[in-house]
Amino acid sequence: MGHPVTLATCSLNQWALDFAGNLQRILLSIQQSKALGAKLRVGPELEITGYGCFDHFLEGDTVLHSWQVLAQILESDATHGIVCDIGMPVLHRSTLYNCRVLCLDGKILFIRPKMHLANDGNYREMRYFTPWTRRGETDDFFLPRIVAKSQGRETVPFGDAVLATRDTAVGVELCEELFTPNSPHVAMGLDGVEIFINSSGSHHELRKLYRRVDLIKEATLKLGGIYLYANQQGCDGDRLYYDGCPLIALNGSIVAQGSQFSLDDVQVVTATVDLDDVKAARCAKSRGMQAVQSREINNGRGFTRVKVDFDLGKRDQDHGGDGDDDDVGGNSGASARTGSGAADPDAVALGTAASSSSNRTSQARDGGDVFYHTPSEEIALGPACWLWDYLRRSKTQGYFIPLSGGIDSCATSVIVYSMCRLVYQACQGPRPNAQVLEDVRRICGGATKEKLPDGWVPSSPQEIANRIFVTCYMGTENSSAETRNRARDLAAAIGSYHIDLNMDIVVTAIVSLFAMVSQRTPRFKVHGGTPAENLALQNIQARLRMLLAYMFAQLTPWVRGGMGSLLVLGSANVDESLRGYLTKYDCSSADVNPIGSISKTDLKSFIAYARDAFDLPVLHSFLTAVPTAELEPITKDYVQADEADMGLTYDELSVLGRLRKVGKCGPYGMLLKLLQQRKDYNAAAAQAQRTTLNKKEEEEKSASAPPLLHLSPRGIMEKVQLFFTMYAINRHKMTTLTPSYHAESYSPDDNRFDLRPFLYNVRFPWQYERMEARVKGEEAREAGKKE
């Protein structure tokens, strides 16, 4: 290498307002970065406070404690010999900003406020922060007394500046700024910045990592440059799981990648790259012409350079000189000199990654080979890591779930088993994860009267599950032997402590009380009852299961001789929530729900994956079973089935749900979208029919048509209207949904992701009238074609 630099980025499992814990994780990441030879360390967004503080950002205490933490970092020797990029809220001229504080040798170099705030979906940054809108400009920031004395000065630059070392220039881009059309890296790259650092608080969503990686690769492919991406990891106190995956890119290729899902509290990824490769990538004349002609920043004068007498890298000294003669300069605007303190780059392998106290190597990729999990793997890992963080930080003794024998509670249980697998794996080997081992000993040690021996290490995932996971089949006279057996067999396979009970005595008591008071006895539909009677008798079973779940969650540890209580898990999926196919305050009401924003289609794929990957053949019986609530009596002529009850298949609900949220469609717009898709599909099918001689192939293609597109225009309209009518009727249920792991872009979570009224005119008269007119037009057009 001509001009090697070793750089470090990281993911930290920070926790909102856990200033002491956050400080230790920051210090550990800096320590590991220095040990790996890095001269620049980048951390996650708002790492001192944790990203998910929400309205706590508006409290003066939060800002004060952030400065106190930063003061401890600066007073230590942590930042000696390494440029550190640290995130915290900063109050400047009575305005609160989301900032990066760049430090070296115990001194603050400058403060860079965020310019484009994330303010949609799960994010509400403008509720707390103000964006810095003055491109390329800086102010003097008066330092708080807690740090001013140690700094030896009263002010530091605050604003949109870049860092100029003796050998290169470094520019800051915060999270959302990468995703905006006019990202700051464009102007910075044209102004000579060679290293871009991005500190993020980006949450996991199924199939989202591709977008993040593509943007990072594209940023450095067109501009040339080195891009360091840091991210928070873990559950920091709410519905989101921040999925880590720190990255380093060079000229459009990913040269280092960390793990996306991990139980490690600290993960550091380093790469040694050549600054000369950046210069080589920027030789295109079109790039040079744009650079000299740009007037975007300070009327062509470019960004303010905050100069520092420090080298991030060093020239190759194999020829025996000091490297000064090889430095072409022109990068940072500072004097062109080489330093003497950089570690030998050959001592640090490209793409080296280190985790927390265990120092295991994480996933790292060289040469642009990016690793992606399949959606099923994401479901197996993301919610499992989230559940582990929630369990250990809540200081409870485990989880409880009503296991019905259906696929939803099965999927939730398998995710808990996946959590146990991850914990078990982290405890094995010569260098186990010390934090995980400490946590699992504490949790399992209080689960039963059998105390753990000294130095206990779990012998299997099932041993962990038996101590911290309770499953309970709550049967009634409407339950089948098939669901009871499936629940029992799954519990045995994953090792959970299983309870099998019949709750008819409780249901009968409630119905008898009602009959005594009202002098009327409600009946099921199959026994001649009205829809109101039928629904009420189903709901009382569902709601009693919620009551029993909380009682058993609270007292089962006591029964087993342990202490504490269990967290109750919900298992309603995103499609049933959208349709409102759940009872308000039934066992969908719980403490947390790991599958609440995952579709039924994805859950089925996950179960098929887990059957093989986790060696759980019992899961096959769940895949082949017809989904049923088992709240109505089974007769020879009638068995309750979910999709028949709903009037919509799960695949149809996924399509309609995405159009509603992601496609921003109302009833009429959704109909138009689907009619156009139907037209395109039929045209493609007709073309295929003209070129296909095999009749069997034609029949197979017709049978595999995308959801809804095989229907007539009127059939599509009726499905859309049923969806919106039932969604509107049941929208009030979303206000009481159990906090769910966010995994899907069309989640109906009412907390902050999907904000809508819960009292509608469910007839949608204006919309439906225009839908009817449009469908009549389509029918007339198709009838004319046939004639």
MARPA-147605 format. One record per residue (C-alpha): residue number from 1; x, y, z. Coordinates in steps of 0.5 Angstrom, whole numbers, plus 500, padded with zeros to 3 digits. Each point is the difference from the previous one (the first is absolute). Example, Ala and Ser with C-alpha at 12.3 -4.5 7.8 and 13.67 -1.06 7.14 Angstrom:
% MARPA-147605
NUTI   k east north  up
NUTI   1  525   491 516
NUTI   2  502   507 498
END
This chain:
% MARPA-147605
NUTI   k east north  up
NUTI   1  500   500 500
NUTI   2  502   507 498
NUTI   3  497   504 506
NUTI   4  496   495 505
NUTI   5  495   502 505
NUTI   6  497   496 505
NUTI   7  493   502 502
NUTI   8  495   497 505
NUTI   9  493   500 500
NUTI  10  495   497 505
NUTI  11  493   498 503
NUTI  12  498   501 507
NUTI  13  495   497 504
NUTI  14  498   506 503
NUTI  15  494   501 505
NUTI  16  496   506 500
NUTI  17  502   505 507
NUTI  18  505   494 502
NUTI  19  506   505 500
NUTI  20  504   496 504
NUTI  21  499   494 496
NUTI  22  501   504 494
NUTI  23  506   503 502
NUTI  24  503   493 501
NUTI  25  498   498 493
NUTI  26  503   506 497
NUTI  27  507   499 504
NUTI  28  500   493 498
NUTI  29  499   501 493
NUTI  30  506   506 500
NUTI  31  504   495 503
NUTI  32  499   494 495
NUTI  33  501   505 494
NUTI  34  507   503 503
NUTI  35  502   492 501
NUTI  36  498   499 493
NUTI  37  505   506 498
NUTI  38  494   504 497
NUTI  39  501   508 500
NUTI  40  493   502 499
NUTI  41  494   497 504
NUTI  42  493   501 498
NUTI  43  494   499 505
NUTI  44  492   499 499
NUTI  45  495   506 500
NUTI  46  499   503 507
NUTI  47  504   495 504
NUTI  48  501   503 506
NUTI  49  493   501 502
NUTI  50  497   494 495
NUTI  51  496   501 494
NUTI  52  493   499 503
NUTI  53  500   505 506
NUTI  54  494   503 496
NUTI  55  497   506 504
NUTI  56  505   499 505
NUTI  57  505   504 495
NUTI  58  496   506 502
NUTI  59  502   500 508
NUTI  60  506   504 502
NUTI  61  502   494 504
NUTI  62  502   496 493
NUTI  63  504   505 497
NUTI  64  504   501 507
NUTI  65  501   493 501
NUTI  66  503   499 493
NUTI  67  505   506 501
NUTI  68  502   496 507
NUTI  69  501   494 496
NUTI  70  504   503 494
NUTI  71  504   504 506
NUTI  72  502   493 503
NUTI  73  502   497 493
NUTI  74  504   507 498
NUTI  75  504   499 507
NUTI  76  502   493 499
NUTI  77  505   498 495
NUTI  78  495   497 496
NUTI  79  500   505 494
NUTI  80  508   500 500
NUTI  81  503   499 493
NUTI  82  493   499 497
NUTI  83  495   504 497
NUTI  84  493   498 503
NUTI  85  493   502 498
NUTI  86  495   500 505
NUTI  87  493   501 500
NUTI  88  496   504 505
NUTI  89  494   506 501
NUTI  90  503   507 500
NUTI  91  496   506 502
NUTI  92  503   506 496
NUTI  93  497   507 500
NUTI  94  494   497 504
NUTI  95  499   495 494
NUTI  96  501   493 501
NUTI  97  504   496 494
NUTI  98  501   493 499
NUTI  99  508   500 500
NUTI 100  506   497 498
NUTI 101  506   502 505
NUTI 102  507   499 497
NUTI 103  506   499 505
NUTI 104  507   499 500
NUTI 105  505   499 506
NUTI 106  495   502 505
NUTI 107  498   506 496
NUTI 108  494   502 496
NUTI 109  501   502 493
NUTI 110  493   502 497
NUTI 111  493   498 501
NUTI 112  496   498 494
NUTI 113  492   501 501
NUTI 114  496   496 495
NUTI 115  497   503 494
NUTI 116  494   496 498
NUTI 117  496   497 505
NUTI 118  496   493 500
NUTI 119  493   502 501
NUTI 120  496   494 497
NUTI 121  498   493 501
NUTI 122  503   498 507
NUTI 123  504   507 501
NUTI 124  498   507 503
NUTI 125  506   503 500
NUTI 126  497   507 499
NUTI 127  496   499 506
NUTI 128  506   501 504
NUTI 129  506   503 496
NUTI 130  501   505 495
NUTI 131  504   499 493
NUTI 132  506   504 499
NUTI 133  498   504 493
NUTI 134  506   504 499
NUTI 135  504   496 495
NUTI 136  508   501 500
NUTI 137  499   505 506
NUTI 138  502   500 507
NUTI 139  499   503 507
NUTI 140  504   501 506
NUTI 141  497   495 505
NUTI 142  502   502 508
NUTI 143  502   494 503
NUTI 144  496   498 507
NUTI 145  505   501 506
NUTI 146  500   493 501
NUTI 147  505   499 494
NUTI 148  502   507 499
NUTI 149  506   500 505
NUTI 150  503   493 498
NUTI 151  499   503 492
NUTI 152  504   506 502
NUTI 153  495   504 496
NUTI 154  493   503 500
NUTI 155  498   499 493
NUTI 156  500   494 495
NUTI 157  497   501 492
NUTI 158  493   497 500
NUTI 159  497   499 493
NUTI 160  501   497 493
NUTI 161  508   499 500
NUTI 162  504   495 498
NUTI 163  507   497 504
NUTI 164  506   501 496
NUTI 165  506   496 503
NUTI 166  507   501 497
NUTI 167  499   494 495
NUTI 168  492   500 498
NUTI 169  493   503 501
NUTI 170  494   497 504
NUTI 171  493   502 499
NUTI 172  494   498 505
NUTI 173  494   498 497
NUTI 174  494   498 505
NUTI 175  495   494 499
NUTI 176  495   503 496
NUTI 177  504   505 496
NUTI 178  503   493 496
NUTI 179  492   499 498
NUTI 180  499   507 498
NUTI 181  500   502 492
NUTI 182  505   505 501
NUTI 183  505   497 506
NUTI 184  505   504 503
NUTI 185  506   495 497
NUTI 186  499   502 493
NUTI 187  502   507 502
NUTI 188  505   498 505
NUTI 189  503   495 494
NUTI 190  501   506 495
NUTI 191  503   504 505
NUTI 192  506   495 501
NUTI 193  497   496 506
NUTI 194  503   493 500
NUTI 195  497   496 506
NUTI 196  492   501 501
NUTI 197  498   498 507
NUTI 198  492   498 502
NUTI 199  498   499 507
NUTI 200  493   497 499
NUTI 201  494   497 505
NUTI 202  497   496 494
NUTI 203  495   495 502
NUTI 204  499   493 497
NUTI 205  494   499 495
NUTI 206  500   493 496
NUTI 207  504   501 493
NUTI 208  502   507 502
NUTI 209  508   499 501
NUTI 210  500   500 492
NUTI 211  498   507 499
NUTI 212  505   502 506
NUTI 213  506   497 496
NUTI 214  498   502 493
NUTI 215  500   507 503
NUTI 216  507   500 503
NUTI 217  503   496 494
NUTI 218  497   505 495
NUTI 219  502   506 504
NUTI 220  507   498 499
NUTI 221  500   497 493
NUTI 222  498   506 497
NUTI 223  504   505 505
NUTI 224  506   495 501
NUTI 225  502   500 508
NUTI 226  499   496 506
NUTI 227  494   500 504
NUTI 228  499   497 507
NUTI 229  493   498 503
NUTI 230  499   500 507
NUTI 231  493   497 503
NUTI 232  497   499 507
NUTI 233  498   493 501
NUTI 234  495   497 505
NUTI 235  494   502 503
NUTI 236  501   506 504
NUTI 237  493   500 503
NUTI 238  494   500 495
NUTI 239  498   497 494
NUTI 240  506   500 495
NUTI 241  506   496 500
NUTI 242  506   504 497
NUTI 243  503   495 496
NUTI 244  507   502 500
NUTI 245  504   497 494
NUTI 246  506   505 500
NUTI 247  503   501 493
NUTI 248  506   503 496
NUTI 249  500   501 493
NUTI 250  505   503 495
NUTI 251  499   502 493
NUTI 252  493   496 500
NUTI 253  502   494 503
NUTI 254  499   497 507
NUTI 255  507   499 503
NUTI 256  497   498 507
NUTI 257  494   498 503
NUTI 258  497   499 507
NUTI 259  495   495 502
NUTI 260  493   503 500
NUTI 261  497   496 506
NUTI 262  504   498 506
NUTI 263  500   499 507
NUTI 264  507   504 501
NUTI 265  499   507 503
NUTI 266  506   503 496
NUTI 267  502   498 493
NUTI 268  506   503 497
NUTI 269  501   500 493
NUTI 270  507   502 497
NUTI 271  503   501 493
NUTI 272  507   502 497
NUTI 273  499   504 493
NUTI 274  504   504 496
NUTI 275  499   507 499
NUTI 276  503   500 493
NUTI 277  494   496 498
NUTI 278  496   505 501
NUTI 279  504   505 496
NUTI 280  500   495 494
NUTI 281  493   499 500
NUTI 282  499   508 500
NUTI 283  504   501 493
NUTI 284  494   501 496
NUTI 285  500   507 497
NUTI 286  492   500 501
NUTI 287  501   500 507
NUTI 288  506   505 500
NUTI 289  495   505 496
NUTI 290  495   499 505
NUTI 291  504   501 506
NUTI 292  503   507 497
NUTI 293  494   502 498
NUTI 294  495   499 506
NUTI 295  498   506 504
NUTI 296  495   496 504
NUTI 297  505   501 507
NUTI 298  502   507 502
NUTI 299  499   503 493
NUTI 300  506   495 497
NUTI 301  504   501 506
NUTI 302  499   493 503
NUTI 303  499   497 507
NUTI 304  503   503 506
NUTI 305  506   496 501
NUTI 306  501   499 508
NUTI 307  508   498 499
NUTI 308  503   495 505
NUTI 309  508   498 500
NUTI 310  499   493 500
NUTI 311  500   495 494
NUTI 312  495   494 499
NUTI 313  505   496 496
NUTI 314  507   500 498
NUTI 315  504   499 494
NUTI 316  503   493 498
NUTI 317  507   501 503
NUTI 318  503   494 497
NUTI 319  505   504 495
NUTI 320  503   502 507
NUTI 321  498   507 500
NUTI 322  495   504 504
NUTI 323  495   500 495
NUTI 324  499   508 499
NUTI 325  503   499 493
NUTI 326  494   496 498
NUTI 327  494   504 503
NUTI 328  497   504 494
NUTI 329  496   504 505
NUTI 330  494   504 498
NUTI 331  495   496 504
NUTI 332  498   504 506
NUTI 333  503   507 499
NUTI 334  504   499 506
NUTI 335  508   499 500
NUTI 336  502   494 496
NUTI 337  504   496 505
NUTI 338  500   493 502
NUTI 339  500   497 508
NUTI 340  504   495 504
NUTI 341  494   497 504
NUTI 342  496   496 495
NUTI 343  501   493 501
NUTI 344  502   495 495
NUTI 345  494   499 495
NUTI 346  503   493 499
NUTI 347  499   498 507
NUTI 348  492   501 499
NUTI 349  497   496 495
NUTI 350  495   503 495
NUTI 351  493   499 503
NUTI 352  502   498 507
NUTI 353  494   500 505
NUTI 354  500   499 508
NUTI 355  494   499 504
NUTI 356  499   502 508
NUTI 357  503   497 505
NUTI 358  501   493 497
NUTI 359  504   503 494
NUTI 360  497   495 495
NUTI 361  500   502 493
NUTI 362  494   503 497
NUTI 363  497   499 493
NUTI 364  505   504 495
NUTI 365  501   500 493
NUTI 366  505   502 495
NUTI 367  500   502 493
NUTI 368  493   502 500
NUTI 369  497   494 501
NUTI 370  494   502 505
NUTI 371  496   495 504
NUTI 372  493   500 500
NUTI 373  495   496 505
NUTI 374  494   497 497
NUTI 375  493   503 502
NUTI 376  499   493 504
NUTI 377  507   501 503
NUTI 378  498   507 502
NUTI 379  494   498 504
NUTI 380  504   495 503
NUTI 381  505   504 503
NUTI 382  498   508 500
NUTI 383  494   498 505
NUTI 384  504   495 504
NUTI 385  505   505 501
NUTI 386  495   506 502
NUTI 387  497   495 505
NUTI 388  506   498 503
NUTI 389  502   508 501
NUTI 390  493   501 503
NUTI 391  500   494 505
NUTI 392  507   501 503
NUTI 393  499   508 500
NUTI 394  493   499 503
NUTI 395  503   496 506
NUTI 396  494   495 499
NUTI 397  501   492 501
NUTI 398  497   498 493
NUTI 399  494   500 495
NUTI 400  494   497 500
NUTI 401  495   498 494
NUTI 402  493   497 499
NUTI 403  502   495 495
NUTI 404  494   498 496
NUTI 405  503   495 495
NUTI 406  499   505 494
NUTI 407  506   503 496
NUTI 408  500   507 503
NUTI 409  501   498 507
NUTI 410  505   494 497
NUTI 411  504   506 496
NUTI 412  500   504 507
NUTI 413  503   494 504
NUTI 414  505   498 495
NUTI 415  503   507 500
NUTI 416  501   499 507
NUTI 417  503   494 499
NUTI 418  504   503 495
NUTI 419  502   505 505
NUTI 420  502   494 505
NUTI 421  504   498 494
NUTI 422  504   506 499
NUTI 423  501   501 508
NUTI 424  503   493 500
NUTI 425  505   501 494
NUTI 426  502   506 504
NUTI 427  502   496 506
NUTI 428  504   495 497
NUTI 429  507   499 498
NUTI 430  507   503 503
NUTI 431  498   507 500
NUTI 432  492   500 501
NUTI 433  497   507 500
NUTI 434  501   502 508
NUTI 435  493   505 500
NUTI 436  496   495 497
NUTI 437  502   494 505
NUTI 438  499   505 506
NUTI 439  493   502 497
NUTI 440  498   492 499
NUTI 441  503   498 507
NUTI 442  496   506 503
NUTI 443  493   498 497
NUTI 444  501   493 500
NUTI 445  502   500 507
NUTI 446  494   502 503
NUTI 447  495   496 495
NUTI 448  499   494 505
NUTI 449  502   497 506
NUTI 450  506   496 497
NUTI 451  505   505 501
NUTI 452  506   500 495
NUTI 453  507   497 502
NUTI 454  506   505 500
NUTI 455  502   502 493
NUTI 456  494   497 496
NUTI 457  500   500 493
NUTI 458  494   498 496
NUTI 459  500   493 497
NUTI 460  495   502 495
NUTI 461  495   505 497
NUTI 462  494   495 503
NUTI 463  503   501 507
NUTI 464  500   507 500
NUTI 465  493   500 497
NUTI 466  498   496 505
NUTI 467  502   505 506
NUTI 468  497   506 496
NUTI 469  495   498 496
NUTI 470  493   498 502
NUTI 471  495   498 494
NUTI 472  492   498 502
NUTI 473  495   497 496
NUTI 474  493   503 502
NUTI 475  495   495 497
NUTI 476  492   500 500
NUTI 477  495   495 498
NUTI 478  501   504 493
NUTI 479  507   498 500
NUTI 480  503   494 496
NUTI 481  505   494 501
NUTI 482  504   502 495
NUTI 483  501   507 502
NUTI 484  502   498 507
NUTI 485  504   494 498
NUTI 486  504   505 495
NUTI 487  501   505 506
NUTI 488  503   494 505
NUTI 489  504   498 494
NUTI 490  503   507 499
NUTI 491  501   501 507
NUTI 492  504   494 501
NUTI 493  504   501 494
NUTI 494  503   507 502
NUTI 495  500   498 508
NUTI 496  495   505 502
NUTI 497  497   499 507
NUTI 498  493   498 498
NUTI 499  493   500 503
NUTI 500  494   497 497
NUTI 501  493   502 503
NUTI 502  493   500 498
NUTI 503  496   507 502
NUTI 504  493   498 499
NUTI 505  498   501 507
NUTI 506  502   507 500
NUTI 507  496   501 493
NUTI 508  494   497 503
NUTI 509  500   504 506
NUTI 510  500   506 496
NUTI 511  495   498 496
NUTI 512  496   498 505
NUTI 513  500   506 504
NUTI 514  498   504 494
NUTI 515  494   495 499
NUTI 516  498   501 507
NUTI 517  500   507 500
NUTI 518  497   501 493
NUTI 519  495   494 500
NUTI 520  503   499 493
NUTI 521  505   494 498
NUTI 522  504   502 494
NUTI 523  502   495 495
NUTI 524  505   499 494
NUTI 525  498   501 493
NUTI 526  500   492 499
NUTI 527  495   499 505
NUTI 528  495   505 497
NUTI 529  503   507 504
NUTI 530  500   507 497
NUTI 531  507   503 497
NUTI 532  500   504 507
NUTI 533  499   494 504
NUTI 534  505   496 496
NUTI 535  506   506 500
NUTI 536  499   501 508
NUTI 537  501   492 501
NUTI 538  506   500 496
NUTI 539  503   507 503
NUTI 540  499   497 507
NUTI 541  504   494 499
NUTI 542  506   505 497
NUTI 543  499   505 506
NUTI 544  501   495 505
NUTI 545  506   497 497
NUTI 546  503   507 501
NUTI 547  498   500 507
NUTI 548  503   493 501
NUTI 549  506   502 497
NUTI 550  502   505 504
NUTI 551  498   496 507
NUTI 552  505   494 497
NUTI 553  505   505 498
NUTI 554  500   503 507
NUTI 555  500   494 504
NUTI 556  503   494 496
NUTI 557  507   502 503
NUTI 558  497   500 507
NUTI 559  497   493 498
NUTI 560  507   498 498
NUTI 561  504   503 506
NUTI 562  503   505 496
NUTI 563  499   508 501
NUTI 564  497   506 496
NUTI 565  495   499 494
NUTI 566  500   499 493
NUTI 567  499   505 494
NUTI 568  493   498 496
NUTI 569  502   499 492
NUTI 570  494   502 495
NUTI 571  500   496 494
NUTI 572  495   504 495
NUTI 573  503   501 493
NUTI 574  500   507 496
NUTI 575  495   497 495
NUTI 576  495   498 505
NUTI 577  501   507 504
NUTI 578  498   504 493
NUTI 579  494   496 499
NUTI 580  498   500 508
NUTI 581  500   493 500
NUTI 582  501   500 508
NUTI 583  496   501 506
NUTI 584  502   506 504
NUTI 585  503   498 506
NUTI 586  501   493 498
NUTI 587  507   496 501
NUTI 588  502   505 494
NUTI 589  500   505 506
NUTI 590  507   498 503
NUTI 591  507   504 502
NUTI 592  503   499 494
NUTI 593  499   497 493
NUTI 594  506   498 496
NUTI 595  496   498 494
NUTI 596  495   506 500
NUTI 597  502   503 493
NUTI 598  502   494 497
NUTI 599  495   497 494
NUTI 600  497   493 500
NUTI 601  504   499 494
NUTI 602  507   501 503
NUTI 603  498   497 506
NUTI 604  499   493 496
NUTI 605  506   501 496
NUTI 606  504   501 507
NUTI 607  497   494 503
NUTI 608  502   496 494
NUTI 609  507   502 501
NUTI 610  500   499 507
NUTI 611  497   493 499
NUTI 612  507   498 496
NUTI 613  505   505 503
NUTI 614  498   499 508
NUTI 615  499   492 498
NUTI 616  492   501 503
NUTI 617  496   495 495
NUTI 618  494   501 505
NUTI 619  499   507 496
NUTI 620  498   496 494
NUTI 621  493   499 503
NUTI 622  499   507 501
NUTI 623  502   502 493
NUTI 624  494   495 497
NUTI 625  495   502 506
NUTI 626  494   504 498
NUTI 627  501   507 504
NUTI 628  494   500 505
NUTI 629  498   504 506
NUTI 630  496   494 503
NUTI 631  495   504 504
NUTI 632  494   497 497
NUTI 633  497   493 500
NUTI 634  503   495 495
NUTI 635  495   496 497
NUTI 636  500   495 494
NUTI 637  497   506 495
NUTI 638  504   505 503
NUTI 639  508   502 502
NUTI 640  501   507 502
NUTI 641  506   503 495
NUTI 642  503   506 500
NUTI 643  500   502 493
NUTI 644  493   498 499
NUTI 645  498   505 506
NUTI 646  504   506 497
NUTI 647  498   499 493
NUTI 648  507   501 498
NUTI 649  506   496 500
NUTI 650  506   502 503
NUTI 651  504   501 493
NUTI 652  494   505 498
NUTI 653  501   503 507
NUTI 654  507   501 499
NUTI 655  499   503 493
NUTI 656  495   505 503
NUTI 657  504   502 506
NUTI 658  506   502 496
NUTI 659  496   504 495
NUTI 660  496   504 506
NUTI 661  507   501 504
NUTI 662  505   500 495
NUTI 663  497   502 494
NUTI 664  496   505 503
NUTI 665  493   498 497
NUTI 666  493   501 502
NUTI 667  494   496 498
NUTI 668  500   503 493
NUTI 669  507   501 499
NUTI 670  501   492 502
NUTI 671  495   498 495
NUTI 672  503   504 494
NUTI 673  507   497 502
NUTI 674  497   493 500
NUTI 675  496   501 494
NUTI 676  506   502 496
NUTI 677  504   494 503
NUTI 678  495   495 498
NUTI 679  500   503 493
NUTI 680  508   500 500
NUTI 681  499   493 502
NUTI 682  495   497 495
NUTI 683  504   504 495
NUTI 684  506   496 502
NUTI 685  496   493 500
NUTI 686  497   501 494
NUTI 687  507   501 496
NUTI 688  502   494 504
NUTI 689  494   496 498
NUTI 690  502   502 492
NUTI 691  507   497 501
NUTI 692  498   494 504
NUTI 693  498   494 497
NUTI 694  500   496 507
NUTI 695  493   500 503
NUTI 696  502   498 507
NUTI 697  505   505 500
NUTI 698  494   505 499
NUTI 699  496   497 505
NUTI 700  506   501 505
NUTI 701  501   507 499
NUTI 702  493   501 500
NUTI 703  500   497 507
NUTI 704  506   504 503
NUTI 705  497   507 498
NUTI 706  502   505 505
NUTI 707  495   501 505
NUTI 708  493   504 498
NUTI 709  503   501 493
NUTI 710  496   493 498
NUTI 711  493   504 502
NUTI 712  495   504 496
NUTI 713  500   507 500
NUTI 714  494   500 505
NUTI 715  504   494 504
NUTI 716  506   505 501
NUTI 717  495   505 502
NUTI 718  496   496 505
NUTI 719  507   498 503
NUTI 720  502   507 501
NUTI 721  494   502 503
NUTI 722  500   495 505
NUTI 723  507   501 502
NUTI 724  498   507 501
NUTI 725  494   499 503
NUTI 726  502   495 505
NUTI 727  507   504 501
NUTI 728  496   506 502
NUTI 729  495   497 505
NUTI 730  506   497 503
NUTI 731  505   505 500
NUTI 732  498   502 508
NUTI 733  504   493 501
NUTI 734  506   503 498
NUTI 735  501   505 505
NUTI 736  500   494 505
NUTI 737  505   496 496
NUTI 738  506   497 504
NUTI 739  506   503 499
NUTI 740  503   496 494
NUTI 741  507   499 497
NUTI 742  500   504 494
NUTI 743  502   496 494
NUTI 744  495   502 494
NUTI 745  499   507 496
NUTI 746  492   499 501
NUTI 747  500   499 507
NUTI 748  493   503 503
NUTI 749  504   502 507
NUTI 750  496   506 502
NUTI 751  505   502 505
NUTI 752  504   504 495
NUTI 753  501   496 493
NUTI 754  493   500 498
NUTI 755  496   506 502
NUTI 756  493   500 498
NUTI 757  493   502 503
NUTI 758  496   494 504
NUTI 759  493   502 498
NUTI 760  498   500 493
NUTI 761  494   500 496
NUTI 762  501   493 498
NUTI 763  495   500 494
NUTI 764  505   505 496
NUTI 765  494   502 496
NUTI 766  504   505 495
NUTI 767  506   496 499
NUTI 768  496   493 499
NUTI 769  495   504 495
NUTI 770  506   502 496
NUTI 771  503   493 500
NUTI 772  493   497 498
NUTI 773  500   505 494
NUTI 774  507   498 498
NUTI 775  498   493 500
NUTI 776  494   500 496
NUTI 777  505   504 495
NUTI 778  505   494 500
NUTI 779  494   495 499
NUTI 780  497   504 495
NUTI 781  507   500 496
NUTI 782  501   493 501
NUTI 783  493   498 498
NUTI 784  502   504 493
NUTI 785  506   496 499
NUTI 786  497   493 501
NUTI 787  494   503 495
END
